[in-house]
Amino acid sequence: MSPQEFRQFGHRTVDWIADYWERLESLPVAPEVAPGQVRGLLPRHPPEQGEPFEALLHDLDGIVVPGLLHWQHPRFLGYFPANTSGPAVLADLLSAGLGVQGMTWSTSPACTELEQHVLDWLVEILGLPDRFRSDGSGGGVIQDTASSALLVALVSALHRAGKGMVRREGTGGRRFGLYVTGETHSSAVKAAIIAGLGEQSVRQVRTDPATLALDVSHLRTLVMRDVADGVTPLLAVATVGTTSTTAVDPVAAIGEVCRRHGIWLHVDAAYAGVAAVCPELRWLNEGVAEHADSYCTNPHKWLLTTFDCDAFWVADRAWLTEAMTILPEYLRNAATESGLVTDYRNWQVPLGRRFRALKLWAVIRWYGVEGLRRHIRQGIGLAAELAEWIRADERFELAAPHPLSLVCFRLRTPPDADPDTANLRLLERVNASGTTFLTHSRIHDRVVLRIAVGGTFTQRHHVEQAWQCLAQEASRILRSTPA
């Protein structure tokens, strides 16, 4: 494709995306496709000769779009939002066009230094501790997801706990303990498996029945039990905004336990951390400055930055880089040898890395900090209004606190009906309507429905339309449910 052809079809592609965003509201949120249906529309064999780009755009409309769950739809209210936005998409295009490989400083100095600078901006914007800044002993890096951030934190914790031995010799039969709750993201267990510690290393800490936050007294009990059994307490995960309910673990109290026993404290604020852009939500950072060894949050969830973009910081980068650095001869260079630069390949699992900082830079510059605050506040305000509608409707009950933009609730059913079955039927009917998409979870082993507000294009009338659909389907189910 020549530069002239690229210019021609680039315009066509941007027009296609803009048209897609404009017509999103008219599309069903979820697809009506059977397994294998999309593949059945694709040619069995690849083309021998090149095809015009128009053919691909045509198949986007005919094959791909009908088979998508539309995450940017204004009534996509199921999982946490995966915000995208115009400036983020354009910056991602610039990143792809530049095609740089930012594995070391020398392979693209601007790629590294812009990332350092933007993450320092984000420390300021979110009110995070200065020790996370790149000009101190810590620093930040953009990972792909919070799952990778947690894995890297675990490897760093192992390096610190073993004083370098684990890197050289493996665990050598030494047993370690990881402390999570039933509300902690599943990536914690996966990290333990990948790191070779096994599921047996994972300790499940109880949660407070009312708040669903980690029970610190039970954490102390489990840690002391491990110490008595010869197990090394290694890492605790404190979640700020859990996936099921957006519960907030008591970071400060957890941190006190971690400090007493030399436990690495990783704060997973993947969803909620970006909300601290609003000064009134800085309480989400309580305990982070004093206790967090590592911290992550995802601009690609709720801060208008196209996936993938996880901001990950460590308080002391030495443990991370000492654990992760491998230097083959073909990567040796004068800048690295000088010790004056950051080579981000030593901060992550893969060697290669894309220029992700461009899209975060573009979003911050386009919206400004105040524009980002407006977006967060709008989502929280709409969720609060929705919660009031639910509270005022005798057919429903709220199932958990809603401090941010997620609302968990249940359909009330007659005494002889199975409430879990009724709520799952309601979820199925709402999603099948094509007008709205929700998800479910379990709280205290009871099915609850989740509405997560915060999409780029979601406005009040979209939430109101979703509520009307929910209420209509609930009436139908209750009429057909035996009293």
JOJOBEL-V227993 format. One record per helix or strand of 2 or more residues. SS is the DSSP state (H for helix, E for strand). FROM is the first residue (numbers start at 1). LEN is the number of residues. If there is no record, write none. Layout:
BEGIN
ss->SS from->FROM len->LEN
ss->SS from->FROM len->LEN
END
This chain:
BEGIN
ss->H from->3 len->24
ss->H from->37 len->4
ss->H from->53 len->15
ss->H from->86 len->13
ss->H from->109 len->18
ss->H from->130 len->3
ss->E from->139 len->5
ss->H from->146 len->16
ss->H from->165 len->5
ss->E from->176 len->6
ss->H from->187 len->8
ss->H from->199 len->3
ss->E from->202 len->4
ss->H from->216 len->13
ss->E from->232 len->9
ss->H from->251 len->11
ss->E from->264 len->5
ss->H from->273 len->5
ss->H from->279 len->7
ss->H from->288 len->4
ss->E from->294 len->5
ss->H from->299 len->4
ss->E from->310 len->5
ss->H from->317 len->8
ss->H from->329 len->3
ss->H from->334 len->5
ss->H from->344 len->4
ss->H from->357 len->36
ss->E from->396 len->3
ss->E from->406 len->6
ss->H from->419 len->14
ss->E from->439 len->5
ss->E from->446 len->7
ss->H from->460 len->21
END
